[in-house]
């Protein structure tokens, strides 16, 4: 089933900058997060990129070789 509308994407500022939105001057720091629909992202799209989410998968579980104090091993 297709989605009716695309969900807003999270965007990250690639560099720090100061810019005007309407009559307001705003200060953006590198790493600040915004929705892709935010007016500052729409006005300065070249200064933003999509957030990349990385998931690390834990390695195989390693069994403890010796019993801890007070612990009995079978």
Secondary structure, 3 states (H helix, E strand, C coil): CCCCCCCCCEEEECCCEEEEECCEEEEECCCCEEECCCHHHHHCHHHEEECCCCCCCCCCCCCCCCCCCCCCCC
